[in-house]
Amino acid sequence: MIEVTELTKRYGSTAAVDRLSFSVRPGIVTGFLGPNGSGKSTTMRVILGLAAPTAGTVRVGGRAPSEHPAPLREIGALLEAGAGHPGRSAFDHLHALAATNGIGRRRVSQVLDLAGLTDVARRRAGSFSLGMAQRLGIAAALLGDPGTVVLDEPVNGLDPEGILWIRDLLNRLAGEGRTVFVSSHLMREMAEIAEHVIVIGRGRLLADLPAEDFTGTLSGRRVSVRTPQADRLEKLLLGPDVTVTTAGRNELSVEGVAAERIGDLAAAHQIPVHQLTTSQASLEEAFMELTRDAVEYRAPEPAGRAA
């Protein structure tokens, strides 16, 4: 379990992380989300003991990161692909890590096989593609068979087969009762992987809840209505806290009114309805809505064309 309590990390006068508190439970995959500059990388570095907190505490498995006698056996991490020496083979890179942590050669072979790198184990890591380097980094993270796994952008550079592999791997690790904490900018992949999400912005906590609740609660439910009298139905639906937009010919997208209420209203006014469906916002839509005011870098609006 990872426990972050009132964590603050300052660099000079800048608070990269500001009184941040959350817990990452074992047995599920927890996604860590936030815009660029939100403090995700800093938080992960403090969790791994690579940076000291200015204030607050971090506990992994009940201990501060610096208190673990054999860190690789307690916390496995991937922060950057290609962190190994480019002149070493994949096997030699992992063997060097294993030797410094009292881990045998057999485990090196096991994680190479787990990562699908057995056939290229003797190739220099510097010749690896980004996807292969990611696999090597994940193999290194799992070398000590740790109870806690922290991965930053694990699907970056992976091909479709590799993405399916990492999904299965993370679910398997969580199913074994491990604590799995994953950061990514790829919302569609995070929606496939994470059961729980923690969202931060400008170093502060914005959300900490199950992924399904995050998309349902923060973006609300949308109702799609198809009717030949869309204009008439739209006028009937408009009101406080109700948003109606045209989604296509004879189709409306409605937020703020339940599907049952829309159906009843249409029937009462003898408006034919050809389709009435409820859809939930995606993780990406919920994330964009929640972090709208926490984005550090925003592209300027495109300038209008000259007449």
N, C-alpha and C positions, 0 to 999 in steps of 0.2 A: 504493500500500500504506500502511496505517496501522499504526504500531508504537507500542504503549504499554508502557513499561518502568518497573516499580516506581513507578507514579504515586501520589502522595499529595497530597490537597488538603484543607487544614484551614481551618475558619472558627472562629477562637478556639480553644477546646479541643475542638471537634467535628471528627472526621475524616470528611468527606463521602465521600472516596475513600481507601482504605488499601492501599498497596503493590500496586497493580493492574497486572497485565501481561497483554497479549494482542496478537495481530496480526490484521489484517483483510486478507485476500488479494484481489487483483484477479480478475475473471472469474467471481465467484459473488456471490449476494446473502447477506449476513451479517446475521442478526437479533440485536438487542441487547435483552435481556430483564432484568427485575428488578422487584420490588415497589415501591410508592411509597416514596420515601425511601432507595432503594438506592444512589443516586449516579449514575444514568444521565445525568441532565441535566447534572450537574457535569462528568462525564467528557466528554460531547459538547462542552461549552463550552470545555474545555481543548484538545480536539482541534482546535477551530476557532480557537483563539487568543483567545477572548473572556474567558478566565480564565487566570491564571498558576498553574502547579503549585507547591505547597509543596516538593515533592521529586519526583525521577524525571524522565523525559523522554517527550515525544511527538514522533513523526516522521510526516509525511505526505509521501509521495513522496521520502523520504530527507532531508527538511528539517524544522526546527521551523516551526510555523505562521507565526510572525512573520518568517521568512526568505524567504517567497514574495514575489517582486516584484510579481506580479499575482494576488492571492489568489482573485478570482472565477474566474480561468481555471484555477486549481489545485484548489480545493475549493468545490463548490456545496453549499449547506446550506438546509434548512428546519427552523427551530426553533419557529416560531409562525406560524400562519395569520393573515392580516390585519395583518402588520407594516408594510405600506405606508401612505402618507398617504391617509386616506379621501376627501380632496377631489380626488385625482388620478385620472385614468383609468388603466386597466390598461396602456395603451400608454405613457402619460407616466411611470408608475412604473418600468416596465422600461427606458424610454429614459434616464431619469435615472441608473439604475444602470449602464447600458451606457456612457453618456458619461464617467462617472468611471473606467471601466476600459478605455477605448479600444476599445470594442466598437461596431460599426456598427449602423445602423437595420435592416439586412436580418436580422441575427440576432434582433432584437426580434420582427420579424414571424414568423420561423421558430419561436420558442419559444411565441408566442401560438397559432400553428397547432397545434403539438405538444400544447399543453395544452387544445385545444378552445375557445379564448377569442377567436378571430378576430372572431366576430360581435358580441362585447361589448367589443371592445378600447377603444372610446371612452367606455364607461360608467365612472362614478366607482366606484372600488374600495369605497367605503363603502356602496354599494348592493348589493354582492355577497352571496350566501348563503355559508354556511360552506364548502360544497363548492366553490364558485367561487373563494373566497379561498384554499382549499387548492391549487387548480389554478394560481392566480397565484403562490403561493409556490413551487410546484415549477417553474414557468416561470422564476422568478427564480434558482432554484438551478442551472438548466441553462443560464443565459444565457451564461456564459463557456465553454461546452462543456468542463467540467472533467473531469479524469481520476478524481477522487474525489467521490462524492456522499454526503452525510450527511443523512438525513431523520428527523425526529422525528414520529411519529404521522401518516404521510402519508395514511392512508385515513380519518382522522377527518373526518366530515361528508360523505363521498362517497356518492353513491347507487350501486346495484348496477352500473350501467354504468361509473361512475367507478372503482369498485373493480377491475373487470376491466381498465380502462385502466391503472391504476397497476401492476397485476400484470404486464401485458404490457410496460409501460415499464421497470420495474426489471429484468426478465429480459433485455430488449433492451440496456439499459445494461451489464449484467454480461457479456452475450454479446459486446459490443464491447471487452471487456478492462478495463473501468473497475472501480474499487473502490466497492462499493455497501454502505453501512452504514445499517441501518434499525432504529429503535426503535419499539415499539408495545406497547400493553396488550391488543390484540385477538389472542388466541392462535390463533383459527381462521384469521384472515387471515395471520398470521405463518407458520402451518403450510403455507399455500399458496404463500408467497413465498420464505421463507428456505431455503437449502441448508445453511447452517452457523449455529449459534447460540452466542452468548456470554451467559452468565447471571451477574449479580452480585447480591449481597445485603449490605446494610450496608457497602457500599463495597469489598467483597472479591470475588474471582473464585470462582464456584461451579461453572461448567462452561464448556468451550470445545471443542466437537466438532460433527461433522456432525449435522444435525437428526434424521436417521433413527436414528443411534446414540444420540442423547439420549433419544428416546422408548423405544427398545428396551432400553438399558442401565439407565436410571434407574428406569423403572417396571416393567420386566420384561414378560413375555408372559403374557396371561391366556388360559385355556382355558375355553370354554363347553361344558357337557355337558348334554344333555337325556336323561333316563331316567326311567321310571316307578318306579324304586327309588332315588330321589335320597338318601333318608335313609341307606340301607344303604351306598351308594357313598361318601357323605360320611364315614362312620365309618372306612371303609377308607383314605381319602386323608389324613385328619388326621395330622399329625406335625410334627416340628421344621421351621421355615422354610416351612411350607405353610399357605396361607390358603384357606379354602373358605367361600363365602357363597351364600345362596339368591338366585338372580337372577329367579326366577319359578316358576310351578307346574311341578314336575318338572324344574327347571333349576338347575344349579350353575355358579358362576364360581370357577375354581380358579387360584391363583397358586403357583408353586413346584414344579409337577410338569408335565413335558412331556406333550403330547397322546398320544404313543405309549405312554408308561408308563400313562396313565389307561386307554387302550383295552385294553392287555394285562391290567391289574388287573381291569377289568370282565369280560373274557372268562374269566379264570381263576376268577372267582366266579360265572359264569353270570348276569351282570347285563346285561340288554338296554340298548343305547345307540342312541338314535334320531338323535342329532346330536352331533358332536364337532368343534368349530372353534376355531382359534387366532386371537386378535386382539391387536393391539399397542395399548398405551395412547396416548392423544392427546398432542399437545404441551402442551395445557392441563393435563392430568392430571400429566404429568411435571414441568411447571413448578411446580404447586402442591405436589407432593411434595417437590421439591428445596428450595423456598424456605419451607417450613413454619415453620422456626425463624428466618427472616430477615425476617419481616413486621413492619414498624414499627408499623402501626396495625391492630388486630384488633377486629372487632365483638364485643361481649359475647354470651355465650350467652343465648338467650331465657329469660326467667323462666317458671317453671312456673305454670300456671293455679291460682287458688285453688279449693279444694274448695267 
